[in-house]
């Protein structure tokens, strides 16, 4: 069985992510998590995804979030919600 991938920018929150696939953009991550892009950007500014990086400096800079960071964040969220 192959790992699900983002198709047309959509993936359900219950799908597993493959950490070896390309880093995600803010809009992709927002769809995966079921959040607004603004919320994802706030999480990035707060350091929720410590391995995230910006592609450049200035107004054209774009965030990239490694899938491994998203997997770790989701596991942490599940642990917090189960307590």
Secondary structure, 3 states (H helix, E strand, C coil): CCCCCCECCECCCCCCCCCCCCCECHHHHHHHHCCCHHHHHHHHHCCCCCCCEECCCCCCCCEEECHHHHHHHHHHHHHHHHC
